[in-house]
Amino acid sequence: MSEDLAVPSPLAVQSPRSATWRVHLDRTMWVGGVRGLMLQALHPLAMLGVWQNSDFRTDPFGRLRRTADFVGRVTFGTPEEARAIGRRVRGIHRSLRVVEPGGRVHRVDNPELLLWVHCAEVSSYLEVARRGGLALTGPQADRYLAEQRRSAAYVGLHPEDVPGSRAEMAAYFKAARPALRVTEEARAAVRFLLWPKMPPRLRLLSAGKPVYFPFGALCYYTLPDWARRMYGILPEVPQGAVTAGLAAFRLAMNALPEPLHDRAFLPATRRMLRDSRQRLAAAGYDVRKGLRGAVDPRHWPSP
């Protein structure tokens, strides 16, 4: 695959008129991100890769924020920013290895692992957003997955090998399930995501840990039925209550002003989002309500 992907628009990798913008600007993305991590952990080799090459046990939010940075740049950044972070991610993956207990060594940029991580992630974003109340039709949901093939290409996958519709995604998970299992590392990772240890620089947030557990539980309960059965970590609850909780979370988070919400991101991501707003304003979009306002067709510039 070429190091530099051809992108048609100089404004952003994706457009405010895309399904991707609608999903990725929805605040349920935080639930989808943690759910994606829990789902990814069911692949034994992928989980070993995280266990051996990640500092998530000492920095519980670091990986989530880095993932948010990548997703933000390939959604709202310029093509140059997207290509740059793609090169960086591919370079990191090329240098990492996973060692199985028997001593067999695997590359982290193995296409099978990259595809699993991608599918667990984007399916989680889509399913959680729609379940939480984002009005996205079936064809629009398919369009989102088709658009996400571009994101997959940035990490080194061939777009044609990536599920581009809900039917293709369902077929992928059906084929992948026999290879999945709950390892000790996976169980420990999910327990950690339910009750994380705060690193020293986030110690002030420790007082809020009782609030974090309901959030972690919400992420867990949005997992597919088969994934929850595999883990069996929390007792089952009525799924109607989970949907209601997710809708309430979405309503509360979407009510936060964009500048306040942006504080959750890395400083470089905040600067990128600010620059994106400026480019959209220069292109004629109404961004007085921020990037979320730009997806409203009433705020689009005239053709």
Residue pairs with C-beta under 8 A, 6 or more apart in sequence:
1 153
1 156
1 158
3 83
3 87
4 83
5 79
5 82
5 83
5 86
5 150
5 153
5 154
7 13
7 79
7 82
7 150
9 15
9 79
10 78
10 79
11 78
11 279
11 280
11 283
12 75
12 76
12 77
12 78
12 79
12 276
12 279
13 73
13 74
13 75
13 76
13 77
13 78
13 79
13 82
13 150
14 20
14 21
14 74
14 75
14 76
14 147
14 150
15 21
16 280
16 285
16 291
16 294
16 295
16 300
17 295
17 297
17 300
18 143
18 147
19 136
19 140
19 141
19 143
19 144
19 147
20 75
20 144
20 147
20 148
21 75
21 76
21 291
21 294
21 295
22 134
22 136
22 140
22 144
22 295
23 29
23 125
23 126
23 129
23 134
23 136
23 144
24 71
24 72
24 75
24 76
24 125
25 291
25 292
25 295
26 129
26 132
26 134
26 250
26 254
27 249
27 250
27 253
27 254
27 256
27 261
28 125
28 128
28 129
28 132
28 134
28 246
28 249
28 250
28 253
29 68
29 71
29 125
29 128
29 129
30 64
30 215
30 253
30 264
31 128
31 132
31 215
31 218
31 219
31 222
31 246
31 249
32 121
32 124
32 125
32 126
32 127
32 128
32 129
33 64
33 67
33 68
33 121
33 124
33 125
34 64
34 193
34 215
34 216
34 219
35 124
35 128
35 219
35 220
35 222
35 223
36 120
36 121
36 123
36 124
36 125
37 63
37 64
37 189
37 193
38 189
38 190
38 193
38 219
38 220
38 223
38 227
38 231
39 120
39 123
39 124
39 223
39 224
39 227
40 46
40 47
40 50
40 116
40 117
40 120
40 121
41 47
41 50
41 185
41 186
41 189
41 190
42 180
42 181
42 182
42 186
42 227
42 230
43 113
43 116
43 120
43 176
43 179
43 180
44 179
44 180
44 181
44 183
44 186
45 98
45 100
45 106
45 110
45 112
45 113
46 113
46 116
46 117
47 183
47 185
47 186
47 189
48 98
48 99
48 100
48 183
48 185
49 96
49 98
49 106
49 108
49 113
50 56
50 63
50 185
50 189
51 185
51 189
52 98
52 99
53 96
53 98
53 108
54 63
55 62
56 62
56 63
56 189
56 192
57 192
57 197
58 197
58 199
59 199
60 192
60 193
60 196
60 197
60 198
60 199
61 196
61 202
65 264
65 265
65 266
65 269
66 266
67 121
68 264
68 265
68 266
68 269
69 85
69 265
69 266
69 268
69 269
70 85
70 89
71 151
72 265
72 269
72 272
72 273
73 81
73 82
73 84
73 85
73 269
73 272
74 82
74 85
74 86
74 150
74 151
74 154
75 151
76 272
76 273
76 276
76 291
77 85
77 272
77 276
78 279
81 272
82 154
83 154
85 154
86 153
86 154
86 155
89 154
89 155
90 109
90 154
90 155
90 156
93 107
93 108
93 109
93 114
93 155
93 156
94 107
94 108
94 109
96 107
96 108
96 109
97 105
97 106
97 107
97 108
98 105
98 106
98 107
98 108
98 113
99 105
99 106
100 106
106 113
109 156
111 156
111 157
111 161
114 152
114 155
114 156
114 157
115 152
115 157
115 161
115 162
115 172
116 176
118 148
118 151
118 152
118 155
118 157
118 162
119 162
119 163
119 169
119 172
119 173
119 176
122 144
122 145
122 148
122 151
123 145
123 169
123 173
124 222
126 136
126 141
126 144
126 145
127 222
128 222
128 246
129 136
130 136
130 141
131 222
131 243
131 246
132 243
132 246
132 247
132 249
132 250
133 247
133 250
133 251
134 250
136 144
138 166
141 166
142 164
142 165
142 166
145 163
145 164
145 165
145 166
145 168
145 169
146 164
146 165
148 162
148 164
149 159
149 160
149 162
149 164
150 159
152 159
152 162
153 159
163 169
163 171
163 172
173 224
177 226
180 230
181 230
182 230
182 231
186 231
187 231
187 233
190 220
190 231
190 233
191 233
193 216
193 219
193 220
194 213
194 216
194 217
194 220
194 233
194 234
195 209
195 212
195 213
195 216
196 209
196 212
196 216
198 205
198 206
198 209
214 245
215 249
217 234
218 242
218 245
218 246
218 249
220 228
220 231
220 233
220 234
221 228
221 234
221 237
221 239
221 242
221 245
222 242
222 246
223 231
228 234
228 236
253 261
254 292
257 290
258 289
258 290
258 291
258 292
259 290
262 269
262 270
262 273
263 270
265 273
273 291
276 291
277 287
277 290
277 291
280 287
280 291
280 294
281 287
283 301
284 300
284 301
284 302
285 294
285 299
285 300
285 301
286 293
286 294
286 296
286 298
286 299
287 293
287 294
287 299
289 299
293 299
294 300
